[in-house]
Amino acid sequence: MSTNVILKEVSVYHPKKVMNNDYYVTHFQRQGNDIGRLLDALGRENRYVADYKTETTLTMAIAASKQVLEESSLSGKDLDMIVFVSGTPEYFWPPNAVAIHQALQGKEEVIVYDMNVACVGMVVAVEQVSRNMLANPNIQRALIVGSEQMHRYANEEDAVTYASFGDGAAAVILEKNQTDNSGFIDSAYKVNTESIDKITFPACGVSNMFNANIADRDKKIKWENVNNDNAFMSTVELIEKLLKRNHVSTNEVQAFCFSQLSRKNIYKVKETFNEDIKKFPIVGTDYGYTGSASPFMAFERAVRTGQVKKGDYVIFWSVGAGTAACAMLYKY
C-alpha cells in the first residue's frame, strides 16, 4: 500500500436551456453558410446555453461544487484546497476560488487560487494539484472546478464558435488515500506556439476592451483556421509516451476522456490505436463544446454509465489555444 491521490468524485452542472442544431443551421443559412458538414464533423446535436442575465461561470462553478460535495458526503470545511479553472472567468480579482470558498463555507486554513490554461485547463489543474498534494503533507482533499461560458463570447458570424460552443461546469474531489496503486500516475506535456495568434480572447486584448473605436465583434473570441489535426494527433505521441514509461498498454485503458472540440479527430485517434469507440466517451453531442470542463464531463459520463469502474485506467487529454497539450494517466 502507498499514499496516492485518487479521484474521489466527479459532478457536472449545465444550464437548463437546450439549443439544438436547427437554430444554428437556420441562423447561418441566413448568412449564406451551410454548416451541416461542420456540425457533423464536430459532433454537435444539442448544447446548453446559460441565462446570461442570472448565470455566470462563477454561479455555475458554485452549483457544480455544491453538487460534488453532496455526492462525496463532504462539506466545504473538509477541503484543504480550492482551484477554479476557466478561460472565461467572471472576475479577474478577487479570485473566483475565494468566492467559491465563501459559498461553500470553507475553513480559514485552505489554499485558494484560479487557473487559466485555456481549454486544457482542467486537465492541467488536476495534474498539478495531484502532484502538489503528494508533496504537501497538509493537503488531504482538494476541489477543482472548471466552468466555461464560451458561447456567451462567441462571434455570431463564426460557425466554429457560435454553433459549436456550450456552457457548463465540471467539479472533482481529489483525496489523498492509502491505495493499492490507484490514483494519479503520470502526465506528459507538449507545447507548439506556431498558432499562438490564431485563437485569442478577447480578440482585441484586454487593454483595448474599453476603446470605443473597437467593434464589439473584436471584443469576442477570435478563432482563425488552425491545423487541429496536428494538435489532436499529438495526443497519440503523448499517450504512447505515458503508457510506455508506465508499462501500460492501450487495451488496458478503459476510457480515453478527451477534449470534446472535434468528434472527427477523436475518431482519428481511436483508429490510430485500433481501439473500440466505446472507450472514447463523446458528450459534445449533448453539451456542446465546454472548453476546459469537457474532458471531465466525458469522464463523468463514463463513470455514471458504469463504463469506468474502480481500478480502471483512464487517460485524460486536451489542448489549449496557443497551443499547449497535456495527457494524464489515472487509475480510477
NORURVEN-V486217 format. One record per helix or strand of 3 or more residues. SS is the DSSP state (A for helix, B for strand). FROM is the first residue (numbers start at 0). TO is the last residue. If there is no record, write none. Layout:
((SS FROM TO) (SS FROM TO))
This chain:
((B 1 12) (B 17 19) (A 20 28) (A 35 41) (B 45 47) (A 56 71) (A 75 77) (B 80 84) (A 95 103) (B 110 114) (A 117 134) (B 140 148) (A 150 152) (A 158 161) (B 166 178) (B 182 190) (A 192 194) (A 205 207) (A 215 218) (A 227 244) (A 249 251) (B 252 257) (A 262 272) (A 276 278) (A 283 286) (A 290 303) (B 312 319) (B 323 330))
